[in-house]
Amino acid sequence: MLFIRNLNPLIQAASRGFATVTKRLPSHPHIIRPSLAEQQSQRLNSRTLEQAVRHVHRDGLVVVEDAVSLSDLDSLNKKMVQDARVLQARGEDGPFNYNLGNLQQDAPPVAEFFSPSVFTNPIATQITTHVLGPRPKWTFCSANSAMPPLPGGTPQRQPVHSDADFAHPSHPFALVVNIPLITMTPENGTTEVWLGTHNNGIEAQEGAHGERASGRIKEVLLEKQRAIRGPCQPVVKKGSIVIRDLRLWHAGMPNSTEDVRVMLAMIHFAPWYRNGMRLEFGEDIRPLIEDLQKDMLGLEVPVDWVSKEQALERYMNRGFGNAYDFNQEP
C-alpha cells in the first residue's frame, strides 16, 4: 500500500509534465529587444542570439526591435513611397502580387539610398549565419508595398501561400530579412503569418510554380492548422527586423489607411544552396560593399554592376513574383 500511495504523486507529476509539453504554442511571434550595449555594437550576445535562433527553428520567424537606424529608414521611405504611387498608377500593368493592393517594388539600387544599417544589417546577418551557415548568399533584394485603396476600390487580401513553391529541403535553406520602413499594424497591412508552418512541404500547396498565384495553401490544411496554431497580424515597430523562413505560410493583407506601407525583403540563402540569382546594383554602391566585405560583412554578395544611370532606368521595370526562381539548380 505504501508503494501505491507514493505512486499517485508521480502520476500527477507526469500528467502535469505532459500538459506542459502539449501546451498550445503562441500565435504571435517572439520579440527580441536588444540591450543598449547590443544596439550600440550591432551584435547580439550569446543568450539573445540563442533566443533568435531557437524561434527561427521553432516558429519560422522572429522579430528583433531597435536594430535599424530610423533616419536611414525615413529617407528611403520617402523615395519608395513616391515610386509606389507611380507603380500603382500602372494598374493591371503594374508589378502586383495576387491583387492590385499588393505591389512588389525594388529599392533604388544606388548609393544615395543604400544604407548598410538597412541592407546589410549586422544583427540580421548574425542570425542568418547562425541558422544557415557561414557567409550566406544575398541574392534577392526587393520590397512588398501594401497600397491604400484607390477611390472606389475594394481592399483585398492575398491567399495564404508559401514563397517556396517548389520541391525544397525540409530544413532551413533560405531566410527572408524583412524590414518595414514604418511601423506595421493590422490597419496598414502588416503581413498575416502562420507560425510553425515552415516544416510543411510542397504537398500542402496548389498552383504550380510559374502561375501568378502559385504556392497557395490548400483550404482544408488551413482549417486544420487554425485549430492547432492560428494566424496573426503582428504589430512590428519601425526600426525592427523580421527574420522569416522562406517556407513559412503567410499572406499580404489590405491597407485601410492613407499611407503606403513599404516592407523590404532581402533573401539570404545557405552557402551550400545552389541558386544562381544575382543582384543588380549601380557602380556607386561597389565601394560600400567592398568596404563592408573587408570589415567582416559576413555575406557573399553576387552582383552584376551597372552604371548609376542604367540602375535608375531599370529598377522600376524589373520582373516580379514568379519572374524570380528561388529553386536550386540541379
C-alpha positions as CSV (number, residue, x, y, z in Angstrom):
1,M,0.0,0.0,0.0
2,L,2.9,2.3,0.7
3,F,4.1,1.9,-2.9
4,I,0.6,2.7,-4.2
5,R,0.3,5.8,-2.1
6,N,3.6,7.1,-3.3
7,L,2.8,6.3,-6.9
8,N,0.0,8.8,-7.1
9,P,2.1,12.0,-6.8
10,L,4.4,10.5,-9.5
11,I,1.5,10.0,-11.9
12,Q,0.2,13.5,-11.1
13,A,3.6,15.0,-11.8
14,A,3.9,13.1,-15.0
15,S,0.5,14.3,-16.0
16,R,1.4,17.9,-15.3
17,G,4.6,17.4,-17.4
18,F,2.6,16.1,-20.3
19,A,0.2,19.0,-20.1
20,T,3.2,21.4,-20.3
21,V,4.6,19.6,-23.3
22,T,1.3,19.7,-25.2
23,K,0.6,23.4,-24.3
24,R,-0.7,25.3,-27.3
25,L,2.1,27.5,-28.8
26,P,1.5,31.2,-29.2
27,S,0.3,32.6,-32.5
28,H,2.2,35.9,-32.1
29,P,5.9,36.0,-32.9
30,H,8.6,36.2,-30.2
31,I,10.0,39.8,-30.0
32,I,13.6,40.3,-29.0
33,R,14.5,43.7,-27.5
34,P,18.3,44.1,-27.6
35,S,20.1,45.8,-24.7
36,L,21.6,49.2,-25.3
37,A,25.1,47.6,-25.5
38,E,23.8,45.2,-28.2
39,Q,22.3,48.1,-30.1
40,Q,25.5,50.1,-30.0
41,S,27.7,47.2,-31.0
42,Q,25.1,45.9,-33.6
43,R,25.8,42.4,-32.3
44,L,23.6,40.2,-30.1
45,N,25.2,38.5,-27.1
46,S,25.1,34.7,-26.9
47,R,22.0,34.5,-24.8
48,T,20.0,36.8,-27.1
49,L,21.3,35.1,-30.2
50,E,20.3,31.7,-28.9
51,Q,16.7,33.1,-28.5
52,A,16.7,34.3,-32.0
53,V,17.9,31.0,-33.5
54,R,15.6,29.0,-31.3
55,H,12.5,30.9,-32.5
56,V,13.5,30.8,-36.2
57,H,13.7,27.0,-35.9
58,R,10.5,26.6,-33.8
59,D,8.3,29.3,-35.3
60,G,9.8,30.0,-38.6
61,L,10.0,33.7,-37.7
62,V,11.4,36.1,-35.1
63,V,11.3,39.9,-34.6
64,V,14.2,42.0,-33.4
65,E,13.4,45.6,-32.4
66,D,15.7,48.6,-32.3
67,A,18.0,47.1,-34.9
68,V,17.9,49.7,-37.7
69,S,18.6,53.4,-37.9
70,L,15.3,55.3,-38.0
71,S,16.8,58.2,-40.0
72,D,18.1,55.8,-42.7
73,L,14.6,54.4,-42.9
74,D,13.0,57.8,-43.3
75,S,15.0,58.9,-46.3
76,L,14.4,55.5,-48.1
77,N,10.7,55.5,-47.3
78,K,10.2,58.9,-48.8
79,K,11.6,57.8,-52.1
80,M,9.9,54.4,-52.2
81,V,6.5,55.8,-51.4
82,Q,6.9,58.1,-54.4
83,D,7.9,55.1,-56.5
84,A,5.0,53.1,-55.2
85,R,2.5,55.7,-56.3
86,V,4.0,55.6,-59.8
87,L,3.7,51.8,-59.9
88,Q,0.2,51.8,-58.6
89,A,-0.9,54.1,-61.4
90,R,0.1,51.4,-63.9
91,G,-2.9,49.4,-62.8
92,E,-3.0,45.9,-64.4
93,D,0.4,46.6,-65.9
94,G,2.0,47.1,-62.6
95,P,4.1,44.6,-60.5
96,F,1.3,43.4,-58.3
97,N,1.3,40.0,-56.5
98,Y,-2.2,38.4,-56.3
99,N,-4.1,41.7,-56.2
100,L,-3.5,45.4,-57.1
101,G,-3.2,46.4,-53.5
102,N,0.0,44.4,-53.0
103,L,2.9,45.6,-55.1
104,Q,6.4,44.2,-55.4
105,Q,8.9,47.1,-55.9
106,D,12.6,47.4,-55.7
107,A,14.5,50.0,-53.7
108,P,16.6,52.4,-55.9
109,P,19.9,50.5,-56.2
110,V,22.2,53.5,-55.9
111,A,24.5,54.8,-53.2
112,E,22.3,57.7,-52.3
113,F,19.7,55.3,-50.8
114,F,22.0,52.4,-49.8
115,S,22.4,52.4,-46.0
116,P,24.4,49.5,-44.6
117,S,22.3,49.5,-41.4
118,V,19.3,48.7,-43.6
119,F,20.5,46.5,-46.4
120,T,23.4,44.7,-44.7
121,N,22.2,44.9,-41.2
122,P,24.8,43.2,-38.9
123,I,22.2,41.7,-36.5
124,A,20.2,40.2,-39.3
125,T,23.3,38.7,-40.8
126,Q,24.4,37.4,-37.4
127,I,21.1,35.5,-37.1
128,T,21.0,34.1,-40.6
129,T,24.6,33.0,-40.4
130,H,23.9,31.0,-37.2
131,V,21.0,29.3,-38.8
132,L,22.2,28.8,-42.4
133,G,26.0,28.5,-42.0
134,P,28.9,30.9,-42.7
135,R,28.6,33.5,-45.4
136,P,25.0,33.1,-46.6
137,K,24.4,34.3,-50.2
138,W,22.4,37.5,-50.5
139,T,20.9,37.3,-54.0
140,F,17.4,38.9,-53.7
141,C,16.6,42.5,-52.8
142,S,13.1,43.8,-53.2
143,A,10.1,45.0,-51.2
144,N,6.4,44.5,-50.6
145,S,4.2,47.5,-50.5
146,A,0.6,47.5,-49.1
147,M,-1.2,50.2,-51.0
148,P,-4.1,52.4,-49.8
149,P,-7.2,51.5,-51.9
150,L,-7.9,53.7,-54.9
151,P,-11.2,55.6,-54.9
152,G,-14.0,53.1,-55.4
153,G,-11.6,50.2,-55.0
154,T,-12.2,47.2,-52.7
155,P,-9.4,46.2,-50.3
156,Q,-8.2,42.6,-51.0
157,R,-6.0,40.2,-49.1
158,Q,-3.7,37.6,-50.6
159,P,-4.4,33.9,-50.3
160,V,-2.3,32.2,-47.7
161,H,0.8,30.9,-49.5
162,S,4.4,29.9,-49.3
163,D,7.2,31.5,-51.3
164,A,8.9,28.2,-51.5
165,D,6.5,27.0,-54.3
166,F,8.8,24.1,-55.4
167,A,10.2,20.9,-54.1
168,H,12.6,22.2,-51.4
169,P,14.7,20.9,-48.5
170,S,13.0,20.0,-45.2
171,H,15.4,22.1,-43.2
172,P,16.2,25.8,-43.4
173,F,17.8,26.9,-46.6
174,A,16.7,30.5,-47.1
175,L,15.7,33.2,-44.7
176,V,13.9,36.4,-45.6
177,V,15.1,39.6,-43.9
178,N,12.0,41.9,-43.8
179,I,12.5,45.5,-42.7
180,P,9.4,47.7,-42.5
181,L,10.1,51.4,-43.3
182,I,7.3,52.5,-41.0
183,T,5.6,50.7,-38.1
184,M,3.4,47.9,-39.4
185,T,-0.1,47.4,-38.0
186,P,-3.2,45.4,-38.9
187,E,-4.6,48.7,-40.2
188,N,-1.8,49.4,-42.7
189,G,-1.5,45.8,-43.8
190,T,1.0,44.1,-41.7
191,T,1.6,40.6,-43.1
192,E,-0.5,37.7,-41.7
193,V,1.8,34.9,-40.6
194,W,1.1,31.3,-39.6
195,L,3.9,30.4,-37.2
196,G,5.2,26.9,-37.2
197,T,4.1,26.1,-40.8
198,H,7.6,26.2,-42.2
199,N,8.0,22.5,-41.8
200,N,5.4,21.7,-44.4
201,G,6.3,20.6,-48.0
202,I,5.0,21.4,-51.4
203,E,2.2,18.8,-50.9
204,A,0.4,21.4,-48.9
205,Q,0.2,23.8,-51.9
206,E,-1.8,24.2,-55.0
207,G,-1.0,26.3,-58.0
208,A,2.2,25.4,-59.9
209,H,5.4,27.4,-59.9
210,G,5.2,29.9,-62.7
211,E,1.5,30.7,-62.2
212,R,0.8,34.2,-60.8
213,A,-1.0,32.7,-57.8
214,S,1.3,29.7,-57.1
215,G,2.1,28.4,-53.7
216,R,-1.4,28.7,-52.3
217,I,-2.1,26.6,-49.3
218,K,-5.0,24.1,-49.5
219,E,-8.0,25.3,-47.6
220,V,-8.5,22.0,-45.8
221,L,-5.0,22.3,-44.4
222,L,-5.6,25.9,-43.3
223,E,-8.6,24.8,-41.2
224,K,-6.5,22.1,-39.6
225,Q,-3.7,24.5,-38.8
226,R,-6.1,27.1,-37.5
227,A,-7.2,24.6,-34.8
228,I,-3.6,23.9,-33.8
229,R,-2.0,27.4,-34.0
230,G,-3.9,30.1,-35.8
231,P,-2.6,33.1,-37.8
232,C,-1.8,36.6,-36.5
233,Q,-1.1,40.1,-37.8
234,P,1.6,41.3,-35.5
235,V,2.4,45.0,-34.8
236,V,6.1,45.4,-35.9
237,K,7.8,48.6,-34.7
238,K,9.7,50.8,-37.0
239,G,13.4,50.0,-36.6
240,S,12.7,46.3,-36.3
241,I,14.0,43.4,-38.5
242,V,11.9,40.3,-39.1
243,I,13.7,37.1,-39.9
244,R,11.3,34.7,-41.7
245,D,11.9,31.2,-43.1
246,L,11.1,31.3,-46.8
247,R,8.8,28.3,-46.4
248,L,6.5,29.9,-43.8
249,W,2.8,30.3,-44.7
250,H,1.8,34.0,-44.9
251,A,-0.5,36.4,-46.7
252,G,-0.3,40.1,-47.6
253,M,-3.2,42.0,-46.1
254,P,-5.3,45.1,-47.1
255,N,-4.1,48.5,-46.1
256,S,-7.1,50.6,-44.8
257,T,-5.0,53.7,-44.1
258,E,-4.0,56.6,-46.4
259,D,-0.3,55.8,-46.1
260,V,1.8,53.4,-48.3
261,R,3.3,50.7,-46.1
262,V,6.7,49.5,-47.6
263,M,8.5,46.4,-46.2
264,L,11.9,45.5,-47.6
265,A,12.5,41.8,-48.4
266,M,16.1,40.5,-48.7
267,I,16.8,36.8,-49.0
268,H,19.9,35.1,-47.6
269,F,20.4,31.6,-49.0
270,A,22.5,28.9,-47.3
271,P,26.1,28.9,-48.7
272,W,25.5,25.3,-50.0
273,Y,22.2,26.2,-51.7
274,R,22.6,26.1,-55.5
275,N,20.7,29.2,-56.7
276,G,22.1,31.3,-59.4
277,M,20.3,34.6,-58.8
278,R,22.4,37.8,-58.7
279,L,21.7,41.3,-57.5
280,E,22.0,44.3,-59.9
281,F,23.4,47.5,-58.3
282,G,24.7,50.8,-59.5
283,E,28.5,51.1,-59.6
284,D,28.5,53.7,-56.9
285,I,27.5,51.1,-54.4
286,R,30.5,48.9,-55.2
287,P,32.9,50.8,-52.8
288,L,30.4,50.4,-49.9
289,I,30.1,46.7,-50.5
290,E,33.8,46.2,-50.8
291,D,34.5,48.2,-47.6
292,L,31.9,46.1,-45.8
293,Q,33.5,42.9,-47.0
294,K,36.8,44.0,-45.7
295,D,35.1,44.7,-42.3
296,M,33.6,41.2,-42.0
297,L,30.4,41.7,-43.8
298,G,29.6,38.0,-43.3
299,L,27.7,37.7,-46.6
300,E,28.5,36.5,-50.1
301,V,27.1,39.2,-52.5
302,P,26.9,38.2,-56.2
303,V,26.3,41.4,-58.1
304,D,26.1,42.5,-61.7
305,W,27.4,46.0,-61.6
306,V,25.8,48.6,-64.0
307,S,26.2,52.3,-64.3
308,K,24.2,54.5,-61.9
309,E,22.2,55.7,-64.9
310,Q,21.3,52.2,-66.0
311,A,20.4,51.2,-62.4
312,L,18.0,54.1,-62.1
313,E,16.5,53.4,-65.5
314,R,15.9,49.7,-64.8
315,Y,14.9,49.2,-61.2
316,M,11.2,50.1,-61.6
317,N,10.8,47.9,-64.6
318,R,12.3,44.6,-63.4
319,G,10.5,41.3,-63.1
320,F,8.4,40.4,-60.1
321,G,6.7,37.5,-58.4
322,N,7.4,34.3,-60.4
323,A,10.0,36.1,-62.6
324,Y,12.3,35.1,-59.8
325,D,13.1,31.4,-59.2
326,F,14.2,30.5,-55.7
327,N,14.7,26.9,-56.6
328,Q,18.0,25.1,-56.6
329,E,19.9,24.3,-59.7
330,P,20.2,20.6,-60.5
